[in-house]
Structures are given as C-alpha cells and as structure tokens.
Amino acid sequence: MPLSAAVIWSNGPAGSPTQPDKQEIREWGTWVESTIQAFTSSGGLLYETRADLYADLAHDANAFAWVLGDPVAANNGVYQKIDDSGAGYWRRAGDLPFSFIIATDSGAGTPDAIKATSPIPISASALVVLKVSQANISSPVTVSFNDGTPVTIKTNSGNDIAPAGVVPDMVLFGFLDGANYRLISDQVSSAIVAEAEGFAADAEAFRDQAADYAALALNDKVLNTFAGNGTTTVFTLSVPPGSRANTDINVDGVYQLKSSYTVSGTTLTFSEAPPGDGVNFNIEVSMGGKIDVGTPGSETVNADKIDGSDITAIRTKLSVYSKAQVDSLVAVTGGLAGKLYGLAGSQNTFDALNDMDFAAGEAASSGANPVIMALAATLTKRSDAVWAVGNNNGAMDTGTKPTSTWLYWYLIMRPDTGVVDVCCSASATAPSIGTNIPAAYTKYRYIRATLLDSGGNIVPDSQNDDEILWVTNRQDFNSTLGTTASLITLSVPAGRKMTAIIEPHHNTVSSGQLFRLSSPDQADVAVDNETAFNAGGIAGGATLMNVTAGQQRYRTNTSRQIRGRASVASAHLTISTIGYIDPRGRI
C-alpha cells in the first residue's frame, strides 16, 4: 500500500512548504484507481456493518466489497472474498480510499472532551479535518469521533494542548495515531506564550522570596514597600515575619503603632486604609523573619538516641509508663526481671466457654534482655479462633483449639512498634511465633493457664492475683494408698511447678490409719504419728465415718503431682483440688 495522502501532501514550515513527490503521487493514484476498478468490476458491493458482509458468502473469489457504517471504526474498510462462492471468508484488504474526512463538533461535548461526528468512519489512513466549537479550559483535551473511544489531542511535536490552546472556529488538521489525534496544524501560540509568561512570573517571585529568606539567614532585615491609595487595607508581604512584634511600619515617614495593624502569615492588614495616590510607594515595612526550630515528631525518639548511661535514671524517675514506646524500647535493667502487675484473666460473659478477658497491667518479658510490656486496657481474646491483633479477635498461636488439656496464655509484644497483645498456646513454655503471630512479636511472658474439657470448653475458675480457685472443686483422687510412696496427679497446670490447694478426706471404720502428703521436692519420710501429724495426716477410728484434714497446700512437680503414703496397706483416701497458686514466672 502506498503512502497516504496526508503524508504525501503534508504541510511544512510557512517559509518552506513541503513539495509532494510526483512518484509518490503516481503510486497513490494508481492504488486508488485499482481499488475503485476492483470495486466497480465486482458489482459495487456495499455493506453497512462487517457482520452483514460476513453473513454473505455468495460471491466469487477475489470479489471486493466496502463496509461503510460499522460502529467499530476498525471494521470499516475494503474487503476481498477468499475462496469460491458460498464458501471461504472475507479478508480486510485496506482502509476506505478517502484521502481526508471532515468531522463536525456540534458542541455536544465539553471544552476539554470534544464529541465530533463524521459521515464517513474515521480511519488512521485519512486526514481528519475538525472545526472546534469552543475553547478548551484545561489540559489535556480529548476528542471522541462518532461516540467512539476518546483519543487525546496532541500537538505536532507530541505535547498536550495548553489551556486555551484551541479557540472557537479553529480548524484542526490531524490523523489518528494510536490513542492520540496528532495534529498537522498546531495550537494557538498565544496560549503557549501566556503559559510561559506565567512560569516566568512565578520564577521571578520565587527568586525574590529566596533573596528575602537569604537576607533573614544573614540576620538582616527584609524591606517591603507598597503604594497606599486610601482604600486598600490588606497587603501581602514577601515572607512571613512570624508576629506583629517583628515588624516596623512607616507611612509617609510616620511610624505606625502596632495596634493599628495585624499580621497573619504573609498577610498585613491595617485597621484603616493608608493614604496615597496608589502610584508612589509610601508604605515601608521593615521586618525580621520567623526561624523554624526543628523538633522531633511525636514518639520518634527511640532508645538508640538515648545515652545508655541515662537509661537507668530515666526508668527510676518514671512513676507511670504513659507511652508504650517508652516501655518497649528502653531495656529493663537489674531488679525488674520477673516483674508482673495486674493482667488477671476471667471468662468473658458473652462467650464464657471460649473467650477470656485480661485486665490492664504490665510485665517484664521472659528470657534475656527483658523489656516492660504494658497492656493499657482490658483485652478480650478468643481461644476458638486464630490469633489476630486487637480486642475481640482470635488468640490461638498455631493450629486449632485442643480438648481435654491445658491452654496457656501469654502477653506478647513487638518491640519495633510497641504493640502489646495476648495469645494462647498448647505449649507451657513459649508461644509459637511466626505462624499466626508475626515474627516481629519477639517478646512474651506467661500470665495464665485455663483447663479445657473434652469439648474444648474453658472450665470455670476464679482468679485473685496469683491464686486460682475452681468454681467447683475437682475430685482428683479416690483410691487407696500403701506404705510405699506413690504420686498423685492434681488439677493444676502442667509444665510448671504450682502450689496446689487441696482438701484430703478419709473414709473408714478402722483405727490406726495415718497418711502423709508431701511435695516431690521433699524427702520421702515413713508415716508415723509424728510425721503424719506434722504433714496434716488423717487419723481414723471405729466411730469416724468421714474425716477431713482441712485445707492444705503442697508444691507440685511439673507433671502436676504430689506424693502420698499411708501407715498401713490399702488405706482409702479422697483428695479434692480447690485450686492452686500460680507464680506466673515471678523470680
């Protein structure tokens, strides 16, 4: 296909117009003639849409047809029949042979989004002439031909049209260039000049302002002058003086009292309009400048900026940790490891079987280099959902909530942000970090344990500081003991040593039966009247049916056990666990 007419007859500079090449003209004319001849020789087939054309295959091979009115511009053009009549398909051979198309802007669009129509579909091979009906306001400017996809109007050099770059009745010459309507003509030069002049004025203003700021930096004063006219009361200063006290004003050589004007930023306002002819500069404003002193933003000073030798003194002087960042970023020194205050847990009334409420408090984290972790307000966490930061969100560190076992609760913190939260875990030693809980939560502290029944429900208890009492006592032993010591498992958390609170009961009609209970951390001692008494042993007799030794406390091992032994073989004993003392990691 030869060059298009728009290219062959393209414009050149006004003083040196482009001269068309005759060889290119002949090639273009020959192509047009052959296209017309091929079209007319086949009977002059015309179709409104490509779909209409594709539906008609009853034409011989090499027949030509035109599609003129398809709503998709790319579908319009000259088509050639492939294969015999009744078979094959139509192939697009080229654009419609129009060298230029006249489009009309009726004003249906907006100044910056033109809508134009044309009797012939717009194609990339034709020069499009468009007469504009209204001046554009902003940039860029688009045009939609025949309700098609809007294209951006670009200058010949590829720039967007400047504001007021096109004016009413201006005729544009251009062609479709992808997503652009590229002009062969150009925009109004006055718009470019006005835009350049505006940038120049701004540059001069910034230059003058920079000079004024430079004068202030040299501890100099800035002088502004204005022409009074007896009417104007508001004037704009070149730099903000900061306050009225930093200015001196003279009008016609007369000093003005500061009560006669106000200053806000760069706005100077007189209570009465200064006199003058509006031409001669009779107002002189001499001013210093406001120097901004750089100050750190809120909560932006971290531990790296504090002298290490001062950290202990800072901690000593802080009676209330008012900001989580202070607690999280300043390392705890000797004496605070193991610190714990508050953080008591209780079952949430809305979902007591799954949710726990933790009171406000603070604790030192476990392990080396402990930090203070402060929980500012009561936090509710759900054991039946995966952990997510925040109140009323999940608590499980990994996996799902277990059953018939103990669940351990931890206070956790990420030192990079100071965020403190609570999680629960099946582990008695440490929560799993990096699965549900982000790896940034590097600090933790055990604060509580709860027992789960066979359905995974939290067994009710009551906490007062370190003391946990079961709402309903739990019978953990109802069997016989012999003269050889054996271990008895109680309803206290595993993995940690607890102080179990129990009530032993002895049911017998026999006499002379004594018992001794002790911690596995103590030596095993044979049972006699003296040791049984010292250990809270229970004496049986022929007239005693049910004897209790009263409430007793024993330290367990990490497997929840205490030791039991009787003075005779097969002595029956019942033990109910009332609760336990959990030191919660205090040292």
Phi, psi and omega in degrees: 000133181288175175298152179284164178298327181297327179279316183298314183259034182292152179287158172234185176302151184305323182275351182212072183295149180289134178261125181294147179273128184296323179298320178293323178296316180296318180297318180294315181297319179298319180296317180297316181297317182293324179294316180294319180297317180296323180292312184289328181291338181267008176101002176066061182281127179233135179227144181283321181230161178294327179298321177297318180296311183299334181281350184245097180255008184276057178217151184290165177300144177073008173292148181245147178214154178250139169250120190248332191237022180294135180296339175267112187305322183293341180279341179284145179157191180260130184241148179243136180281130179251128177084176188288168180300134180087354180226181175076212185198172176259133179245132179291121183263336181174178178286162175298139188281062175247129182282331175209157182230134179262122179251151184239130174260104183273359181090011181290336179271206177245168180303330183254001177219083187285142172244124183232153178234156178212147179289342181241135179303140180285135176225160183288346184269358184244149173283130182251123180257125184228122176264121186276140183263340183211153182285141177286155183257315182232192183222143003278175179242137179242161175223137177246119179267125177054042179062022177278186180295128180300141175240151183275131177283123179243147175289171179302329181271001175093012180265159174289154177291131178287158174307133183065023178283338171239144184233163180306139179070008175286135182260122179258138175243124180195183181215156178289129180228080184068240181267015183235155168252099187273125183279139167272323169282185181223176182281171180294125183294334181297327178294320178295317180298316180298319180295318178297319179296323178296317178296322179296318179296319178297319180298319179295321179295317178294324177299313181295320180295320178298321178296321179294317178295325177297321178297318179295322179298333178269019181059031178260175176251154179256136179248123172247141177235145180221159177257114176285154179223010179079358181237315185286132178247343185248130179228152182254122179278157182284331178220153178284123180283350180095310179203165179297329181295344183264016182232152169229128184234134174236135174241118185054037178081001181258124180295136182258131177296145183293341177286352183267001179206165176232158179230128175223107185065239177258010182264120177254123183235122177271146175289332174229143183294126177297142179288170177149170181266002180077000181245306183279137182281098183251002177249125178242126178243114177254127186214151169272195182227160176271122180256117180284128177265121182293128177233145180297147176291166181301129177057040179251352179268115182255183186298332180296337182268358182256133178301127183303328181290344182265351187298317181298316180296321179297315179299319182296322184279342181275107179275337179227126178276093187278342182231134181298329182295323178298315181293324189276333189254349177260119185295142178283134179261182185309141177099341182258347177300134182089355181299137176208131178220134178069218177066022179295144181251145177213154181290135179290135184292334181286319179219076185294338183282341186231330191256144177237140173258132178243126182289159177299151179171191179208156181207151172279139181291159180281165174081192182288154178051059182294152174233156177280127177248118185249125173261112191285331184213165179304136184234130177256129180231146185256121179283344183264021179215152180294151186298138170213141185296142173110166183293142178065018178255174184297163184232342186294129183286325179199153180067202180245168181297128181279182178228158175050047181201187180259145176244132186249133184253139184229141167276129183233158180207146171254114186296337184290333180239345182081006181290130180244138182211186180228143175225169173233157186208155173280352181270135179274354185252322183195148176286159176274117182253137177108355176259272173282328182265126180303150183297342181292342178279081186268349182249139181207164177204128176294132182231351187185157170226147175228145180267136179251137178276188184295342177263004181082012181273146178288126178283127186298136174214179181222128183250135170226101185059242181269354184268127177244124177244137175288137176298323174237124181305148183247118179281112185256344180214131177208076186202193182255153174242152177248190181282345176264136185296143174223160182265140183241126182271133184243167180276071174227160182299143176271165176084350180218147177281129181239164170257105183283139175251115188229164170233108176277141177234140179237120180248114181194160170246003180271156178253162175081013179266124180237152180230150173226123174250143182205168176278144175299344178281351178262163177288145178279123183238140178297151183273127170214182184301323183285312183290323179295321179293314182296330182266004182081034180295166186240121181265134180256160179206167185297333182261003183257122179263323183211110183242131175249142180272003182084178182287133182225159182231135179219142176282134179266168166271183183288353177260018174072025190245149165238173181256142176228146182204145181242165181276342180226164179288146174058044175273127186275136181218142174241135180234125173252130177270121180275325181172205182198161174257121181247108182292348175055039174085007178294144177230000000 
